[in-house]
Amino acid sequence: MAKKPIIEEDFLDDIDDIKDKYIIKRSVTLFGRHQTSISLEDEFWSEIKKIAADKNLSLNKLVSQIDQTRQGSLSSAIRLYVLNYYRDKVGGDL
């Protein structure tokens, strides 16, 4: 008797459909010269734009700053930056 795969192909197709609907890829320019694409959920795009405006920075400038200190992918670093920004605003854990 053949073993069934742990993850069904239909499930993986559903994950891809969800990802395509909610993950948005946008281009940013780092350090004024290096263009790259970042994939983030729309909610994170909205929040990072708000944070940039709050700090009087362009989105590209803020993302460049995040890029300088990141460990791991830039998308993950942006998500963590947003989380930490709001954690700091409320004075603790979210």
C-alpha positions as CSV (number, residue, x, y, z in Angstrom):
1,M,0.0,0.0,0.0
2,A,1.4,3.4,-1.1
3,K,1.8,6.0,1.6
4,K,-0.3,9.2,1.2
5,P,1.7,12.4,1.1
6,I,1.5,14.4,4.3
7,I,0.4,17.5,2.4
8,E,-2.1,17.0,-0.4
9,E,-1.5,18.8,-3.7
10,D,-4.9,20.5,-3.5
11,F,-3.9,22.0,-0.1
12,L,-0.7,23.4,-1.7
13,D,-2.7,24.9,-4.5
14,D,-5.0,26.6,-2.0
15,I,-2.0,28.1,-0.2
16,D,-0.7,29.5,-3.5
17,D,-4.1,31.0,-4.2
18,I,-4.2,32.7,-0.8
19,K,-0.7,33.9,-1.2
20,D,-1.4,35.4,-4.6
21,K,-4.4,37.3,-3.2
22,Y,-2.8,38.7,-0.1
23,I,0.9,39.0,-0.7
24,I,1.7,42.1,-2.8
25,K,5.1,42.6,-4.5
26,R,6.3,46.1,-4.9
27,S,9.5,47.7,-6.0
28,V,11.6,50.0,-3.8
29,T,14.9,51.8,-4.4
30,L,17.5,51.2,-1.7
31,F,20.1,53.8,-1.0
32,G,18.9,55.9,-3.9
33,R,20.4,53.4,-6.5
34,H,19.5,49.8,-6.0
35,Q,16.0,48.7,-7.0
36,T,14.6,45.5,-5.4
37,S,11.2,43.9,-5.1
38,I,9.6,43.1,-1.7
39,S,6.6,40.9,-1.1
40,L,4.4,41.9,1.8
41,E,0.8,41.6,2.9
42,D,-1.2,44.7,2.0
43,E,-1.6,45.5,5.7
44,F,2.2,45.7,6.2
45,W,2.5,47.9,3.1
46,S,-0.1,50.2,4.6
47,E,1.6,50.4,8.0
48,I,5.1,50.9,6.8
49,K,3.9,53.8,4.6
50,K,2.2,55.3,7.7
51,I,5.4,54.9,9.7
52,A,7.5,56.5,7.0
53,A,5.1,59.5,6.9
54,D,5.1,59.7,10.7
55,K,8.9,59.8,10.7
56,N,9.0,62.3,7.8
57,L,10.8,59.9,5.6
58,S,10.2,58.5,2.1
59,L,9.2,54.9,2.0
60,N,12.5,54.2,0.1
61,K,14.6,55.9,2.8
62,L,12.9,54.0,5.7
63,V,13.2,50.7,3.9
64,S,16.9,51.5,3.2
65,Q,17.4,52.1,7.0
66,I,15.7,48.8,7.8
67,D,17.9,47.1,5.2
68,Q,21.1,48.3,6.9
69,T,20.3,46.5,10.2
70,R,18.4,43.4,9.0
71,Q,19.2,39.8,9.7
72,G,17.3,37.6,7.2
73,S,15.0,38.6,4.4
74,L,14.0,42.2,3.9
75,S,10.3,41.3,3.9
76,S,10.7,39.7,7.4
77,A,12.7,42.7,8.6
78,I,10.0,45.1,7.6
79,R,7.3,43.0,9.3
80,L,9.4,43.0,12.5
81,Y,10.1,46.7,12.2
82,V,6.3,47.4,12.0
83,L,5.6,45.1,15.0
84,N,8.4,46.7,17.1
85,Y,7.3,50.2,16.1
86,Y,3.8,49.7,17.4
87,R,5.1,47.8,20.4
88,D,7.2,50.8,21.4
89,K,4.2,53.1,20.8
90,V,2.1,51.2,23.3
91,G,4.9,50.6,25.7
92,G,5.2,46.9,25.8
93,D,4.1,43.6,24.3
94,L,1.4,43.4,21.7
